């Protein structure tokens, strides 16, 4: 049996030259997206019938359901975050490539230049891509699991005078983010939270981690009382105690913050959950080949919708089960 190369060297990447050859025109890109979405042939997004006419004479609605009682026209974009978008399939495919291959994210300003669209369109497109990783519940981590929290936001000393809160330093003006990493699968989940009290922290752990899993955290008092729980005492300079450490999830925080400072420069509190989902989603498919990563994003876009008016008008989301999470 052949062994994988150390690190991520076993992955098959795609160069920019290969991407341009892979998607030389809009029709080729549409065919790739359609084949990824419907590997066994097109299905109606309204009734799930496989009785589909393709192509049709319509310029944009290239499919039509032939099932009695439905017979609705649709396109490859219908029923996905691409629905209603005037961005071409070729531009979508290139945007997906940039999204998965830039580990620290790709700003809407760069995306605007790369696909020759307005910054507003590029910003909306980027958030639509992040919607692919929207948390739909997922599988409980079986462990061992590392759990930790961090704070996202600008430093008070760097803010303009009228933006400073004048309430101290450290976490002032920042948003707490809690995360968990399963050491066995290397999967990560994370989300913003309003408070770091015991109800919120333990509510996250109990909702994400299976009851028999071993949990490792720092010595934050909010974790005290968790079952199968060990701590490492950061407060006294202890960072590893046997198997007890949180270095894996802290590595994820490091990458998230490099994206914050080096790529986006600011992540609004309103949309922070989307940026966190982006980095967690990209981390979770890092061992896949680039083509497989791109396909995972396309599949994740199915069944979701994000209109521009909803994006700019939304408030931070509430998560059922523990209301202190955005």
C-alpha positions as CSV (number, residue, x, y, z in Angstrom):
1,X,0.0,0.0,0.0
2,X,1.4,3.4,-1.0
3,X,1.9,5.9,1.8
4,X,0.9,9.6,1.6
5,X,3.6,12.2,1.6
6,X,4.1,14.1,4.9
7,X,2.0,17.3,5.4
8,X,-0.3,18.2,2.5
9,X,2.1,17.2,-0.3
10,X,-0.2,14.3,-1.3
11,X,-2.9,16.7,-2.6
12,X,-3.2,17.3,-6.3
13,X,-3.4,21.0,-6.9
14,X,-4.6,23.1,-9.8
15,X,-2.6,26.0,-11.2
16,X,-4.1,29.1,-12.8
17,X,-3.1,27.9,-16.2
18,X,-4.9,24.6,-15.5
19,X,-8.0,26.4,-14.3
20,X,-8.2,28.5,-17.5
21,X,-7.9,25.4,-19.6
22,X,-10.5,23.6,-17.4
23,X,-13.0,26.5,-17.8
24,X,-12.2,28.1,-21.2
25,X,-15.8,29.4,-21.6
26,X,-19.1,29.7,-19.8
27,X,-20.6,26.5,-21.3
28,X,-17.8,24.3,-20.0
29,X,-18.1,25.8,-16.5
30,X,-21.9,25.3,-16.5
31,X,-21.4,21.7,-17.5
32,X,-18.9,21.1,-14.6
33,X,-21.2,22.8,-12.1
34,X,-24.2,20.8,-13.3
35,X,-22.3,17.5,-13.3
36,X,-21.1,18.2,-9.8
37,X,-24.6,19.1,-8.6
38,X,-26.3,16.2,-10.4
39,X,-23.8,13.4,-10.8
40,X,-26.6,11.1,-12.0
41,X,-28.2,13.5,-14.3
42,X,-30.3,16.7,-13.7
43,X,-33.2,16.6,-11.2
44,X,-36.0,19.2,-10.8
45,X,-35.2,21.5,-7.8
46,X,-38.9,21.8,-7.2
47,X,-40.2,18.2,-7.1
48,X,-37.0,16.2,-7.4
49,X,-38.1,14.4,-10.5
50,X,-35.5,13.0,-12.8
51,X,-37.8,13.5,-15.8
52,X,-36.1,16.6,-17.1
53,X,-35.9,18.1,-20.6
54,X,-32.4,19.5,-21.4
55,X,-31.6,21.6,-23.3
56,X,-34.6,23.9,-23.9
57,X,-35.1,26.8,-26.3
58,X,-35.1,29.3,-23.4
59,X,-31.9,31.4,-23.2
60,X,-31.4,31.1,-19.4
61,X,-33.9,28.4,-18.2
62,X,-32.0,25.6,-19.8
63,X,-34.0,22.8,-18.1
64,X,-37.7,22.0,-17.8
65,X,-39.4,19.4,-15.5
66,X,-41.5,16.9,-17.4
67,X,-43.2,15.6,-14.4
68,X,-47.0,16.0,-14.4
69,X,-48.1,18.7,-12.0
70,X,-44.8,20.5,-12.0
71,X,-43.4,21.2,-15.5
72,X,-41.4,24.2,-14.2
73,X,-38.5,25.6,-16.0
74,X,-35.2,26.0,-14.2
75,X,-31.4,26.4,-14.6
76,X,-28.3,25.0,-13.0
77,X,-28.4,27.9,-10.7
78,X,-32.0,27.4,-9.5
79,X,-32.2,26.2,-5.9
80,X,-28.6,27.3,-5.0
81,X,-26.9,30.4,-3.7
82,X,-26.2,31.3,-7.4
83,X,-30.0,31.7,-8.1
84,X,-30.8,35.2,-9.3
85,X,-27.1,36.0,-10.0
86,X,-26.0,37.6,-13.2
87,X,-22.5,36.4,-12.6
88,X,-21.6,33.8,-15.3
89,X,-20.8,30.2,-14.6
90,X,-17.2,30.7,-15.6
91,X,-16.9,33.5,-13.1
92,X,-18.5,31.4,-10.4
93,X,-16.1,28.5,-11.1
94,X,-13.0,30.8,-11.0
95,X,-14.4,32.4,-7.8
96,X,-14.7,29.0,-6.2
97,X,-11.1,28.2,-7.1
98,X,-9.8,31.4,-5.6
99,X,-12.0,30.7,-2.5
100,X,-10.6,27.3,-1.7
101,X,-6.9,27.9,-2.7
102,X,-6.4,31.1,-0.6
103,X,-6.0,29.7,2.9
104,X,-6.2,33.2,4.5
105,X,-9.2,34.2,2.4
106,X,-9.7,36.4,-0.7
107,X,-11.0,39.9,-0.2
108,X,-13.9,41.3,-2.3
109,X,-11.5,43.9,-3.7
110,X,-9.2,41.2,-5.2
111,X,-12.2,39.1,-6.3
112,X,-13.6,42.2,-8.0
113,X,-10.4,42.6,-10.0
114,X,-10.0,38.9,-10.8
115,X,-13.5,38.4,-12.3
116,X,-14.0,42.0,-13.6
117,X,-17.1,42.7,-11.6
118,X,-18.1,45.6,-9.2
119,X,-17.0,45.5,-5.6
120,X,-20.6,45.2,-4.5
121,X,-21.1,42.1,-6.7
122,X,-17.9,40.6,-5.6
123,X,-18.7,41.2,-1.9
124,X,-22.2,39.5,-2.3
125,X,-20.6,36.7,-4.3
126,X,-18.0,36.1,-1.5
127,X,-20.8,35.9,1.1
128,X,-22.7,33.5,-1.1
129,X,-19.7,31.2,-1.2
130,X,-19.5,31.4,2.6
131,X,-23.1,30.3,2.7
132,X,-21.9,26.9,1.4
133,X,-20.5,26.2,4.9
134,X,-23.7,27.2,6.8
135,X,-24.0,25.0,9.8
136,X,-26.9,22.6,9.3
137,X,-26.2,20.6,12.5
138,X,-23.4,18.2,11.5
139,X,-22.1,15.2,13.3
140,X,-21.2,15.3,17.0
141,X,-17.4,15.0,17.5
142,X,-16.4,11.7,19.0
143,X,-13.1,12.9,20.3
144,X,-10.7,13.5,21.7
145,X,-11.8,17.1,21.3
146,X,-10.1,20.4,22.0
147,X,-12.3,23.3,22.9
148,X,-11.2,26.9,23.3
149,X,-12.4,30.5,22.8
150,X,-10.7,33.5,21.3
151,X,-11.7,37.2,20.6
152,X,-12.0,38.8,17.2
153,X,-11.8,42.6,16.6
154,X,-9.5,45.5,16.3
155,X,-7.2,46.8,19.0
156,X,-8.6,49.7,21.0
157,X,-5.3,51.7,20.7
158,X,-5.6,51.5,16.9
159,X,-9.1,52.9,16.7
160,X,-10.1,56.4,15.8
161,X,-10.9,58.5,18.9
162,X,-14.6,58.6,18.3
163,X,-14.7,54.7,17.9
164,X,-12.9,53.9,21.1
165,X,-15.0,52.5,24.0
166,X,-12.6,53.7,26.7
167,X,-13.4,50.7,28.8
168,X,-10.0,49.2,29.1
169,X,-8.0,46.8,26.9
170,X,-7.9,43.1,26.0
171,X,-11.3,41.9,24.9
172,X,-13.0,45.3,25.0
173,X,-14.9,45.9,21.8
174,X,-14.2,42.4,20.5
175,X,-16.5,39.4,19.9
176,X,-15.8,36.0,21.5
177,X,-15.6,33.0,19.3
178,X,-15.7,29.4,20.6
179,X,-14.4,26.5,18.7
180,X,-13.8,22.7,18.9
181,X,-11.4,20.5,17.0
182,X,-11.7,16.7,16.8
183,X,-8.2,15.3,17.0
184,X,-9.3,12.0,15.3
185,X,-10.9,13.6,12.2
186,X,-9.1,17.0,12.3
187,X,-12.5,18.6,11.8
188,X,-13.2,22.0,13.3
189,X,-16.4,23.9,14.2
190,X,-16.6,27.4,15.5
191,X,-19.1,30.2,16.0
192,X,-19.3,33.6,17.7
193,X,-20.9,33.9,21.1
194,X,-22.2,36.8,23.2
195,X,-20.8,35.7,26.5
196,X,-18.3,33.3,27.9
197,X,-20.2,32.1,30.9
198,X,-20.7,28.5,31.9
199,X,-24.1,28.1,30.3
200,X,-22.8,29.3,26.9
201,X,-19.5,27.4,26.9
202,X,-20.9,24.2,28.2
203,X,-24.0,24.5,26.0
204,X,-21.7,24.6,22.9
205,X,-19.6,21.6,24.1
206,X,-22.6,19.5,25.0
207,X,-24.3,20.3,21.6
208,X,-21.2,19.6,19.5
209,X,-19.4,16.8,21.4
210,X,-20.7,13.3,21.9
211,X,-21.3,12.4,25.6
212,X,-18.5,9.8,25.7
213,X,-15.8,12.0,24.1
214,X,-12.8,13.2,26.0
215,X,-12.7,17.0,26.2
216,X,-9.6,19.1,26.7
217,X,-9.8,22.8,27.5
218,X,-7.8,25.5,29.3
219,X,-8.6,26.3,32.9
220,X,-11.4,28.8,32.2
221,X,-14.0,28.4,34.9
222,X,-16.9,28.2,32.5
223,X,-15.8,24.7,31.5
224,X,-15.7,23.3,35.1
225,X,-18.2,20.5,35.6
226,X,-18.1,19.1,32.1
227,X,-18.0,15.2,31.9
228,X,-14.8,13.5,30.6
229,X,-13.0,16.7,30.9
230,X,-9.3,17.6,31.5
231,X,-7.7,21.0,31.6
232,X,-4.3,22.6,31.0
233,X,-3.5,25.5,33.2
234,X,-2.7,28.5,30.9
235,X,-3.1,30.8,33.9
236,X,0.1,29.5,35.4
237,X,2.0,29.1,32.1
238,X,1.2,25.4,31.6
239,X,0.4,24.6,28.0
240,X,0.8,20.8,27.7
241,X,0.0,18.2,30.4
242,X,0.2,14.8,28.9
243,X,-2.7,14.6,26.4
244,X,-4.2,17.8,27.8
245,X,-3.6,20.7,25.5
246,X,-5.5,23.0,23.1
247,X,-2.7,23.5,20.5
248,X,-4.8,22.2,17.6
249,X,-7.7,24.6,18.0
250,X,-5.2,27.4,18.8
251,X,-3.5,26.8,15.4
252,X,-6.9,27.3,13.8
253,X,-7.3,30.6,15.7
254,X,-3.9,31.7,14.4
255,X,-5.0,31.1,10.7
256,X,-8.3,32.9,11.3
257,X,-6.5,35.9,12.7
258,X,-4.0,36.0,9.9
259,X,-6.9,36.2,7.6
260,X,-8.4,38.9,9.7
261,X,-5.3,41.1,9.8
262,X,-3.7,40.2,6.5
263,X,-6.7,39.8,4.1
264,X,-9.9,41.3,5.4
265,X,-8.5,43.8,7.9
266,X,-12.0,43.9,9.4
267,X,-14.7,41.4,10.0
268,X,-18.0,43.1,11.0
269,X,-19.7,41.7,14.0
270,X,-22.9,41.3,11.8
271,X,-21.2,38.9,9.4
272,X,-18.5,37.4,11.7
273,X,-20.3,34.0,11.7
274,X,-19.9,33.8,8.0
275,X,-16.2,34.5,8.1
276,X,-15.7,31.9,10.9
277,X,-17.7,29.4,8.8
278,X,-15.5,30.1,5.8
279,X,-12.2,29.3,7.7
280,X,-13.7,26.3,9.4
281,X,-15.1,24.9,6.1
282,X,-11.8,25.4,4.3
283,X,-9.9,23.8,7.1
284,X,-12.1,20.8,7.0
285,X,-11.4,20.0,3.4
286,X,-7.7,20.8,3.4
287,X,-6.6,17.2,2.9
288,X,-8.6,17.0,-0.4
289,X,-7.4,17.6,-3.9
290,X,-8.2,21.1,-5.2
291,X,-10.8,19.8,-7.6
292,X,-12.5,17.9,-4.8
293,X,-12.4,21.0,-2.6
294,X,-14.1,23.0,-5.4
295,X,-16.7,20.3,-5.8
296,X,-17.5,20.3,-2.1
297,X,-18.2,24.1,-2.2
298,X,-20.5,23.6,-5.2
299,X,-22.4,20.8,-3.4
300,X,-22.6,23.0,-0.3
301,X,-24.3,25.8,-2.3
302,X,-27.3,23.6,-3.2
303,X,-30.5,24.2,-1.2
304,X,-29.4,27.6,0.1
305,X,-30.2,31.2,-0.9
306,X,-28.7,34.5,0.1
307,X,-30.3,37.6,-1.5
308,X,-28.4,40.9,-1.3
309,X,-31.3,42.7,0.6
310,X,-31.3,39.9,3.2
311,X,-27.6,40.0,3.5
312,X,-27.3,43.7,4.2
313,X,-30.5,43.8,6.3
314,X,-30.0,40.8,8.5
315,X,-29.2,40.9,12.2
316,X,-26.7,38.5,13.9
317,X,-28.4,35.1,13.8
318,X,-29.7,33.3,16.9
319,X,-28.9,29.7,17.3
320,X,-31.6,27.4,18.7
321,X,-30.6,25.7,21.9
322,X,-28.4,28.4,23.5
323,X,-29.4,31.9,22.9
324,X,-26.1,33.5,23.9
325,X,-24.6,32.4,20.5
326,X,-25.0,34.8,17.6
